[in-house]
Amino acid sequence: MLLKVFKSNKVIVLASLPFLGFALLFPSLSIENSADIPSVFLTLLTFLLILTTALVLNKTVNNSELFNRPYYLTALFYVLLACSAGSLISLNLLIISNLFLSLAISKLFKIKRLASCKGLVFDSSFLILISSIFYPPYLIFILLPWVSLSIIKTFDFREWIMPLVAFFIGAVYFNVVLVLASSNLMSIYSHSLFGFEKIALNNFFVFCFWLIAFGLIFALYFLFKLNSSATNRFKKLSMVLFITLLLASIILTYNFYNELYLFGLYSVFIPVSIVLPFVVIHSAKKTLIEVLLTCTYLLLLIAVYTG
C-alpha cells in the first residue's frame, strides 16, 4: 500500500504524509519538558520541522539525476524515521540541524562541472555551520563542500576557499549572538542539546531499525550496481551521497558508543532516506518489499504507543 502510493509521481500523494507522520509523533504530546513550553507546541513544531526537511530532501532528489522520474519515497522514509524516533522525546535541536543540513545538501547537488559555484559552496558551508550550532558534531559535514568540489569539478582556488570564508563570517555572527543572547535563552539551548537522559529503545524499535539497516545494505548494493552503466553525473552524485552517509555513520558510531541512541539515529536519517528508495525502486521483489514496508510502519505504530 505505502510503496504503491509513494512510487507514484503525483504530488498529491504528499498530502498523506502529515497523517502518517503525526500518527507516530502523537505520543510525544504527553512527554513532560522542563523548558516551560507546552508539549503540544513542541510536538507541532517538531512535526513542522520534520515535514519541511522531508520536502526539501525530496525536491533535491527529484531535481537531481539519481532517479529517472519523480518519486516521493525520500519524503516518506524521512517522515517515518524522524517521527518514530521523535515520539520518544519532545523537540531536540538535532531536528533543527537536519533541516539546515538538508538545505546544504540541496545546494551541493546543484554544483555542475562547467558552471561557477562559489555561491553554492558558500551557501552550503554556511548552512552546515548553522546546523552545527544546534548540534556541534555536525561540524564534520563541513568536509562535504570540499568533497563535492573534488568529485564534481576541477580545482578552482576561489571555490575551495569559500568554506573558510563562510567559517570566518559564521564565527563572527556566532560571537555576536553569544554577546547579545540572554542567559535564559542559553539555558534552553544547553538543556535541549545536553539535557536528555539516555533512552533505552524497546524491542519493537530495535527490530524495526535492524530491518531498516538491512534495507540500507541492499539499497547500497543497487546503488553501486547502477554505477556500472550510469551517467557521469549519476556517478558523481552517488559518490557525494555515499560520503555523506559515511560522515553520518561516524556520528552514529560516536553516539551509540556513548549510548545516545536517538542522537545517533537522527544523524543518519537524511542520507538513509535518500539511499533507501533504491532498494524499493530497483528490487525485483516488489511484493515482498511492499509487505515489509507496511509491516514496519505498523510495528513502529505499536512501538510508539506501547512505550
N, C-alpha and C positions, 0 to 999 in steps of 0.2 A: 504493500500500500504506500508506504513512505517513499520507497525507491521509485515507484511508477509516477508518483506526483511530482517529485523534485527533479526527475530526469526530464521533465517537460521544459520546453523553452518559453513557456508563457509566464510573464511577470506576475500574473495574478496568483500563482502558487505561493508567493511570498506572504500573501495575506494570512496563510495558515501558521506562519512562524510564531506570531505572538501567542497563539493558543497553545501550540506545542511547548514553547519555552516557558510560559508562565505557569503551566501545569506542573513543571518541575521546580520552579522557583517559589511557588506558593508557600511551602512550609517555612521559608525564611521570614515570613511575616510575624511569626511568633518568637523569633530569636531576640533575646534581650541585647541591648548595647549600652555602653557607658558614655556615649558621646552626646547625650541629651538631645538626640534627633529621633523622631518617631520611626519605628521599624518599617511602617508602611511606606514612608518617604524613601528610606534607604533601599528597600526592595524595589520600588518602582524606578528609582534612579539607576540601580544596578541593572535592571531589566532593559532600560532605555540604552544604557551604555553597551550592553551585550548585543542588542539588536542593531545598533549603529555600527558597531565593529563588524558584525556579520555581513551587513550590507556593503560596507567598504571593501571587505575581503572579496565578496562575490563579484562586485563590479570590477575589481582589479583583475581577478582571474578571467572573467568573461571578456575583458578588453585585451587580454594577452593572447598568446598563441598556444597555450597549454592544452586547450580543448578545441575541437573542430566546430563547436557551436555553443551557444549559451546554455549553461546549466545553473541550478540553484542548490546544488549539493553542498558546496562550501558553506553557504549561509546556514543550511540545515545542520551540518555537523558542528559548526561553531556554537550555534544556539543550544543544541542538545548537550554538548560537552560543558559549556560555560554555565548554563542554567542548572544542570545536575550538580556540579561542584558548588555553585553559588547557593544551593539550597542548604548547605551546611553552615554558612556564615552570612552575616549581613555584608554591606558594602566593604570591600577591601581595595586598597589603592592599586593592586595589580590589574584589576579590571580596567581602570583608567589607563594604566600603562599599555595594555593591549590595544586600546583604541588608538593611541598615538603611534604605536609600533605598526599597526595595520596601515595607517596613513603614510608612514615612512616607506613601507614596502610598496604601496601603490605608486609612490614617486620613483622608486628604484626600478620597477617593472616598466616604466616609461622610457628608460635610457635606451637609446638607439646607437648603433655603431657609428653612423656617419653624421650624427647631429650633436651639436654642442649641448652639454648637460650640466653646466656649472650650477644653474639654478636648481635643477632637480637634486643634485648631490648635496647642495647646501640645505635645501628644504628637508630632505630625508634625514640628514645628520642632525639638524636642529630638532626635528620631531623625535628622533631616538633619544636625544639628550633630555627632552621633556619627559619622555616615558621613563627614563632612568631616575628622574627626580622623584617620581611616585614609587619606583621600585629600583633601587640602586644596582642590583645585579644585571639589569637590562643594559647597563653601560657597555657590556660585552658586544652588543649589537652595533656599536659604533664602527665595528670592523666591516659591516655589511656594505656601506658605500664604496669602500676601497675594494672589497671582494667583487662587487658588481662591476666596477670600472675595469678591474684586471681581467674579468671574464668576457665582458661585452665589448670593450673598447681598447684601442691602443693608448699608450701612455700620453697624458697631457698634464703638465705640471699645474696649470690653473685649475683643472678639475680635481686633481688629487689633493690640493691644499684646502679645498672647500670644507671638509670635515673639521680641520683645525681652526678655520675661521669661525665656523659655527660653534665650536667648543669655546673659543675665546669670548664670543658675544654672549653665549649661553651662560658662561661663568659670571660675566658682568651683571646680567639680568638677575641671576640667582642670588648674588650677593646683595643686590638692591632689595629684592624681595625679603631676604633674611633680616635686613635692617628695618624694613617697614612692617613686617608681619607682627601681629600681636602674639603674646605668649599663649593665649587660648587657642589660636589657630595652629600654632606649632605643637601644642599638646594633642589636638585632634589628629594632626598629621602623624605624630610619633606613635600614638595608640593604634591608628589604622595600619601602620606599617609594621610595628613590632609587638603590638599588644595581644595578638591572638595566641591562645594556648594551642598546644599540639592536639590535633583531632585524629582519632582513630577511625579509619574507614571501615564500614561494616562489610560483611561478606558479599552482599549484592554489588556494592561498588567495586570491590576487588575483582569479582568475576567479570563485571562489565568492562572495566578498564583493561583487564588482561585480554579480553576479546578484542577490544579496540587496538591493543598493541599488536596482536597477531594480524589484524586487518591492515595495520600500517606497514608491517613487513611485506605482505603481499602487494600492497599498493606501491611500495618502493621497487619491488620486482618488476611490476608492469611499467613503472616509470623508466627504469633503466633499459628494459626491453624495447620500449618505444624509441629510445635514443638511437638505436642502431639504424633506423630508417627515417628519423625525424629531420625537420629543417634545422638549419644552423641556429635560428632564433630560439626554437624549442629547446635545443640542447643547452644553450646558454642560460635561459630562464630556469630550466630544471636544475642546473648546477647551482644557481643562486638560491633556489628553493632548498636544495639539499644542504647547503652550507648554513642556511637559516635554521633548518631542523637540527643540524649538528650543534650550533651555538645554543639553541634552546635546550638540547639534551644535556649540555654541560650544566646549565642552571637546574634542570630537573635532577640530575645526579647529586648536585650540591644540596638541594633541598631535601631529597629523600634520605641522604646521609644524616641530615640533621632532624629527620622525622617531621619535616614541614611539608607534608604531602600535598596539601591544597596549593601552596605556592608553586611547588614543582609541577603540578598538573596544569595550572593556568599558564605557566611559562611555555608549554609546548602546544597549547591549543591552536594557535594561529597556523604554524606550519603543518600540523597534523590535519587541520580542517581543509587545507589546500591539497594535501597529498592523498588523503583517504578516497576522494572521488575516483581516483584512477582505478582502484580495485572494483568499484561499483560499475564504472563505465566499460572497462575492458575485460572483465572476467566473463567466461563463457557460462558460468553457473549463476545466472541471474535470479532464478527462483530461490536458490539456497541463500544468496545474499539478501534478497528481499525478506525472507523469513528471519534471518539473523538480525537484520537491522530493526525490524518491527519488534522482535522479541527483546532486543537490547533496550529499546525505548520503554517497553512495558516493564522490564526489570528495573530500569532506572526510576520509573514511577513508583514501583514497590519500595525501592531503596530509600527514596527521599521521604516517603510517607511513613516508613517504619523506623526511621532514625538510624 
